[in-house]
Amino acid sequence: MTGEPTLVVEGLKTHFFTEAGVVKSVDGVDLAVNRGEILGLVGESGSGKSVTGFSILGLIDPPGRIVGGSVRLNGEELTTASPKRLRSLRGDRIAMIFQDPMMTLNPVLKIETQMVETLQAHVKIGRAEARARARDALGRVGIPSPEERLDSYPHQFSGGMRQRVAIAIALLHGPDLIIADEPTTALDVTIQAQILSEVQTLCRETGTALIWITHDLAIISGLADRVAVMYAGKIVETGRIAEVVATPRHPYTHGLIGSVPSRNRRGERLTQIPGMTPSFLALPPGCAFAPRCPRADEKCLAMPELAPCPGGGHLARCFHPVPEGAAS
């Protein structure tokens, strides 16, 4: 892909100032997403993935705030944009799909009302034309009889259909960027597979850039073009999804992939990453993964840089990357 990436995040830091101390939920994150590209942001719960997404949108509430770094959407700096400017961008040029669609949908309003109001908030458009665009959006995400379903309330949809409506709302303005925060976690695998396929197709057709936040590497391996693995507020490995899955170089990524059930290891015990994710209030010096890492030594008391792995390929934040071809 050529040209300026749709989104460029450099050195993003989001801290929460609590009575117990400063929580560095996002601590120097760098990301870039091109037009029509899908980036998977992966990590355990509490790694800082969702806070990264909310930071990009400027949706951090006190006691949290962005304390450093840059977020540029099509070259426009968002960290210094006024609240009015951010409101005009949200839902129009940048949209978010939440894990729970009821965070997007109002239970007492018809779907038509919610979609029409979303359109009219950013575009001068008549109600008839807005309804037609809403109907078409529902059809694009696979909702049958979209004209009739516009007159339904959210409780009249299944969980999977409500999530499709939330995706349709996110797509209404043809945004440049969508951030999806584990939107299929609560759905059964059949509906999940359908939605993933539809989202992938829509991104290719519309050129929308997508950041898909999840803890599930299996989902990302079939959806994303690139992946960024996050641990304790930092990106620890990033690259093309095929390369990272085939040859994970950071011990954390290696452990995540090794813990995924496989048909090739039927009857064997699943591999586990020892220990627990550290508290952000008590991070160890240097590499935060070192206390859980079988490859750690004294050198890991310093913080490694995100650097190219030996032999080229993708990037990893590790002094002792896993050798290429090591068994997961």
BELMOGI-V916712 format. One record per residue. N is the residue number from 1. RES is the residue in one small letter. PHI is phi in whole degrees, 0 to 359 (none if undefined). PSI is psi in whole degrees, -180 to 180 (NA if undefined). Layout:
N_RES_PHI_PSI ; N_RES_PHI_PSI
This chain:
1_m_none_148 ; 2_t_241_167 ; 3_g_86_177 ; 4_e_296_132 ; 5_p_301_150 ; 6_t_299_-43 ; 7_l_232_134 ; 8_v_230_120 ; 9_v_245_127 ; 10_e_229_122 ; 11_g_59_32 ; 12_l_293_129 ; 13_k_230_123 ; 14_t_235_118 ; 15_h_242_149 ; 16_f_247_123 ; 17_f_262_95 ; 18_t_255_169 ; 19_e_295_-28 ; 20_a_279_-16 ; 21_g_143_-175 ; 22_v_270_124 ; 23_v_260_112 ; 24_k_269_77 ; 25_s_294_-36 ; 26_v_232_120 ; 27_d_229_73 ; 28_g_88_50 ; 29_v_272_134 ; 30_d_242_128 ; 31_l_216_155 ; 32_a_212_137 ; 33_v_227_128 ; 34_n_270_166 ; 35_r_301_130 ; 36_g_75_5 ; 37_e_263_149 ; 38_i_245_121 ; 39_l_251_126 ; 40_g_268_128 ; 41_l_251_110 ; 42_v_241_146 ; 43_g_170_168 ; 44_e_294_164 ; 45_s_301_135 ; 46_g_87_9 ; 47_s_275_-12 ; 48_g_107_7 ; 49_k_297_-54 ; 50_s_295_-38 ; 51_v_297_-35 ; 52_t_299_-46 ; 53_g_299_-46 ; 54_f_294_-34 ; 55_s_295_-42 ; 56_i_301_-38 ; 57_l_278_-8 ; 58_g_72_34 ; 59_l_250_35 ; 60_i_268_123 ; 61_d_261_156 ; 62_p_303_145 ; 63_p_274_15 ; 64_g_268_153 ; 65_r_198_155 ; 66_i_284_122 ; 67_v_251_-4 ; 68_g_186_163 ; 69_g_98_-178 ; 70_s_225_141 ; 71_v_230_114 ; 72_r_241_125 ; 73_l_252_114 ; 74_n_52_39 ; 75_g_87_-9 ; 76_e_268_127 ; 77_e_287_126 ; 78_l_263_-25 ; 79_t_293_-23 ; 80_t_252_5 ; 81_a_289_151 ; 82_s_289_156 ; 83_p_305_-37 ; 84_k_296_-42 ; 85_r_294_-41 ; 86_l_296_-39 ; 87_r_297_-36 ; 88_s_289_-28 ; 89_l_278_-37 ; 90_r_293_131 ; 91_g_85_-17 ; 92_d_253_-71 ; 93_r_268_-19 ; 94_i_219_134 ; 95_a_225_161 ; 96_m_229_140 ; 97_i_248_119 ; 98_f_272_162 ; 99_q_298_-40 ; 100_d_256_112 ; 101_p_300_-22 ; 102_m_287_-6 ; 103_m_284_-20 ; 104_t_262_-37 ; 105_l_263_138 ; 106_n_272_121 ; 107_p_293_-17 ; 108_v_257_4 ; 109_l_244_144 ; 110_k_296_155 ; 111_i_301_-40 ; 112_e_302_-48 ; 113_t_302_-45 ; 114_q_293_-40 ; 115_m_286_-39 ; 116_v_295_-43 ; 117_e_295_-35 ; 118_t_297_-43 ; 119_l_294_-48 ; 120_q_288_-16 ; 121_a_291_-23 ; 122_h_238_-17 ; 123_v_227_137 ; 124_k_283_107 ; 125_i_209_143 ; 126_g_287_161 ; 127_r_294_-38 ; 128_a_296_-44 ; 129_e_292_-38 ; 130_a_296_-40 ; 131_r_297_-40 ; 132_a_297_-41 ; 133_r_292_-37 ; 134_a_295_-43 ; 135_r_299_-45 ; 136_d_296_-37 ; 137_a_295_-41 ; 138_l_296_-40 ; 139_g_297_-36 ; 140_r_294_-29 ; 141_v_264_13 ; 142_g_86_22 ; 143_i_273_121 ; 144_p_289_153 ; 145_s_49_57 ; 146_p_299_-32 ; 147_e_298_-43 ; 148_e_288_-37 ; 149_r_289_-18 ; 150_l_300_-28 ; 151_d_270_7 ; 152_s_268_162 ; 153_y_261_158 ; 154_p_306_-36 ; 155_h_291_-12 ; 156_q_273_2 ; 157_f_252_151 ; 158_s_288_170 ; 159_g_301_-42 ; 160_g_294_-39 ; 161_m_291_-37 ; 162_r_297_-39 ; 163_q_292_-35 ; 164_r_296_-39 ; 165_v_297_-43 ; 166_a_299_-39 ; 167_i_294_-42 ; 168_a_300_-41 ; 169_i_296_-41 ; 170_a_297_-28 ; 171_l_269_-5 ; 172_l_306_-42 ; 173_h_264_8 ; 174_g_58_57 ; 175_p_296_157 ; 176_d_284_-28 ; 177_l_217_136 ; 178_i_238_134 ; 179_i_250_119 ; 180_a_249_114 ; 181_d_262_90 ; 182_e_46_53 ; 183_p_285_-10 ; 184_t_244_10 ; 185_t_301_-40 ; 186_a_271_5 ; 187_l_260_155 ; 188_d_289_161 ; 189_v_296_-31 ; 190_t_293_-49 ; 191_i_295_-39 ; 192_q_302_-46 ; 193_a_297_-39 ; 194_q_296_-45 ; 195_i_294_-40 ; 196_l_299_-43 ; 197_s_296_-42 ; 198_e_293_-41 ; 199_v_297_-43 ; 200_q_299_-44 ; 201_t_296_-43 ; 202_l_297_-40 ; 203_c_296_-41 ; 204_r_295_-40 ; 205_e_285_-37 ; 206_t_263_-16 ; 207_g_80_9 ; 208_t_289_134 ; 209_a_278_144 ; 210_l_225_132 ; 211_i_251_118 ; 212_w_253_111 ; 213_i_269_128 ; 214_t_199_164 ; 215_h_258_-1 ; 216_d_255_104 ; 217_l_294_-27 ; 218_a_297_-39 ; 219_i_295_-49 ; 220_i_297_-37 ; 221_s_298_-28 ; 222_g_259_-2 ; 223_l_244_-47 ; 224_a_272_160 ; 225_d_272_-42 ; 226_r_228_163 ; 227_v_224_145 ; 228_a_235_120 ; 229_v_264_129 ; 230_m_246_140 ; 231_y_212_126 ; 232_a_52_44 ; 233_g_86_0 ; 234_k_232_152 ; 235_i_282_123 ; 236_v_255_-17 ; 237_e_201_141 ; 238_t_207_149 ; 239_g_167_-173 ; 240_r_299_139 ; 241_i_301_-40 ; 242_a_296_-39 ; 243_e_291_-45 ; 244_v_293_-42 ; 245_v_291_-39 ; 246_a_285_-38 ; 247_t_224_70 ; 248_p_296_132 ; 249_r_253_-28 ; 250_h_279_137 ; 251_p_303_-31 ; 252_y_292_-48 ; 253_t_299_-42 ; 254_h_302_-42 ; 255_g_291_-40 ; 256_l_300_-47 ; 257_i_292_-37 ; 258_g_292_-22 ; 259_s_271_-3 ; 260_v_282_129 ; 261_p_302_143 ; 262_s_223_144 ; 263_r_295_-26 ; 264_n_283_-8 ; 265_r_233_38 ; 266_r_298_133 ; 267_g_89_-11 ; 268_e_270_153 ; 269_r_289_142 ; 270_l_290_142 ; 271_t_289_139 ; 272_q_240_147 ; 273_i_275_120 ; 274_p_294_155 ; 275_g_79_-170 ; 276_m_232_158 ; 277_t_300_131 ; 278_p_290_154 ; 279_s_292_140 ; 280_f_296_-19 ; 281_l_275_-10 ; 282_a_218_52 ; 283_l_290_140 ; 284_p_291_159 ; 285_p_294_148 ; 286_g_73_-135 ; 287_c_289_123 ; 288_a_292_-20 ; 289_f_273_-10 ; 290_a_306_-42 ; 291_p_298_-19 ; 292_r_254_-1 ; 293_c_262_129 ; 294_p_287_-12 ; 295_r_257_0 ; 296_a_289_148 ; 297_d_214_-167 ; 298_e_300_-30 ; 299_k_299_-28 ; 300_c_284_0 ; 301_l_288_-13 ; 302_a_260_157 ; 303_m_274_117 ; 304_p_288_155 ; 305_e_273_158 ; 306_l_281_106 ; 307_a_227_159 ; 308_p_301_140 ; 309_c_286_155 ; 310_p_306_133 ; 311_g_87_9 ; 312_g_86_-159 ; 313_g_86_-140 ; 314_h_273_-175 ; 315_l_251_147 ; 316_a_216_146 ; 317_r_261_80 ; 318_c_202_137 ; 319_f_283_-25 ; 320_h_231_68 ; 321_p_299_151 ; 322_v_295_132 ; 323_p_300_145 ; 324_e_299_132 ; 325_g_90_0 ; 326_a_292_142 ; 327_a_293_139 ; 328_s_280_NA
